[in-house]
Amino acid sequence: MKKKIQILMVCLLVALQCFSGPVQFAKVEVMAAQTASKATTIKIKAGKKTDITKKVNDAMTKARRKATASKPYKIVIPKGTYYISGPIYLCSNVTLEATGATIKFRGKEKSLNMLLTDTVDKKSTAKTKGYKGCKNIMISGGTYVGAKNNKGNLVKMAHGKNITIKNATFSGGGGLHQVEVCAIDGFTVTGCTFKNFKARQGKGEEAKQEALQLDIPVAESVFAETYQDGTVMKSVLISGNTFKDVPRGLGTHTMLVGRFHENVTITNNKFQNVHEEAIVTTSYYNCEIADNTFTDCGAGILVQSFKSKTSSIYAKAKSQAGKRQNYKEIRTRIHDNVIQTKNDPMCDRVQGIAVVGHLLEKTQVGASNQKIAKGDYRASNVSIYNNTITTEGHGIHLAGVKNVTVENNMIIGKGKTGVMDNKNDGIVIRDCSQQVVVKNNTISKSSRCGIMVYENSNVKELSTNQISKVGECGIRVYGESSVTNAIQNNRIQGAGSIGISIACQSQAGVVAENIVSQTKNDGISLYDGSVISGNVEKNTITDAGGNGIMLNSKCTVGSIQTNTLSNVTGAGIKLYAQSEVKNSIGKNQITGCQGKEILVGKDCKVKDLAQ
């Protein structure tokens, strides 16, 4: 009879949908989902402040025999404070509901995981490889409190599908992580708090401590007691969580060459007093990091397609199976985050956002003495936009990247702070980076440069950026680097050295329509064999403590024309030490210069000096 009534109700709602639109149809889907999600409930009966380890595991054993996807089980821990002295083994098609309950570790074991899937033990075999081990598991509510003397995790899960943690709190613990997972397809963490996790003693990448780690099973030293087949994380959502007083917030620090965690979304999380990087991604493909807030963190976001040290890079997993993805790009979007960093001695590099890859020119030794083949591991296809960053270090740091856009970000430095010898830039691009676009950013108070390009790097475009009150150069292109198209329409005010500097055999296409004012030295400067293939034109330079436009030491430009130069301490335009203007110097408006309006050295060349 019940089935007939349900069928009639569904038919009625579908009929109503024809008249009232798609919203009513959505209600039918919700009803069906709610019907399917009804679970058999087991309530744990225990006195307050008692050990519930056996009772919860007994309930899990019963659920393990009977629970299915269509007939799930729910195990409920009532409100109150309880203890566990051994691991609770989570199984498929079960929700562990502990809203209002506090579960504390109290045991003699020194390396014990409080909650773990039954795919993690010494007997883990090929039966659990890939995503076959467990499925449809939820940890809902509850406060899980670790102990300093316990070197295990609060939660450890591996090899599964459709696993969720929601509205839970994880506090304390003495292990490397509070929650550690690997090899899961469909992993969601929402509404959780990770807090009061103290850093352990140790050095190197192996000692890095994410409160929430998304790992990869490659070796026992990385993720112990599970099948080591290199299975990646897929379809991950980390949203609406708080990370407070922890070494690192969330992410991954172990890399397996050719494998990428796929479809990862990290949104609307809060990070407070995170000592190192709040978010660390290593070989993530199709990743979005958006709308997160970072307060008093050592660093904000670190995206890696290669590691600065190869000691945590594996060429192959112990029991590797399946095909490598070998993506040539990482398709990562970083946007609308608010990041505020502080100088924390635990942090390797204080900075707002860093994207790091590398062009490896020769084979190196990685983890477990494996050989990491030479190749192009640069981080490709990344967009960084609409972020607000306040930092003592770099604002945005790009090292070994390709095809990256940095647009509409606000970066506020804190001047000279002693962080990394004050060599901090608003935006820095280095280590053979290529095809970078930097436009429409607002940068102020960086201790070194507003925008710095060096180490044989290439930028396609530097345009419409506003840069003010920086320690050295507004824009500096240095060390055999280049801007393919234009340095154009930038506004630079108050540079401690030069407004726009192109130096040490670097190149640019055009330098045009920039407004440069209040520089301690030159407004625009070329030095040491640098070249502008097009023109220096339509720039406005005022109140320069050196020359307006300066070419020094075998530099070359196309033409210098239609610039407006005023209140310059040195010459308006100066050529020195075998420099050359291929075409003309003409139609420039030069007023209020203390030196000569145009000064051309005896060993310099100008094809047409019309002015």
Secondary structure by P-SEA (a helix, b strand, c coil): caaaaaaaaaaaaaaaaacccaaaaaaaaaaaaaaaaccbbbbbbbcccccaaaaaaaaaaaaaacccccbbbbbbbccccccccbbbbbbcccccccccbbbbbbccccccccccccccccccccccccccccccccccbbbbbbbcccccccbbbccccbbbbccbbbccccccccbbbccccbbbbcbbbbcccccccccccccccccccccccccccccccccccbbbbccccccbbbbccccccbbbccccccccccbbbbcbbbbcccccccbbbcccccccccbbbbccccccbbbbccccccccccccccccccccccccccbbbbcbbbbbbcccccccccccbbbbcccccbbbbcccccccccccccccbbbbcbbbbbcccccbbbcccccccccbbbbbbcccccccccccccbbbcccccbbbbcbbbbcccccccbbbccbbbbccccbbbbcccccccbbbcccccccccccbbbbcccccccbbbccbbbbccccbbbbcccccccbbbcccccccccccbbbbcccccccbbbccbbbbccccbbbbcccccccbbbcccccccccccccccccccccccccccccccccccc
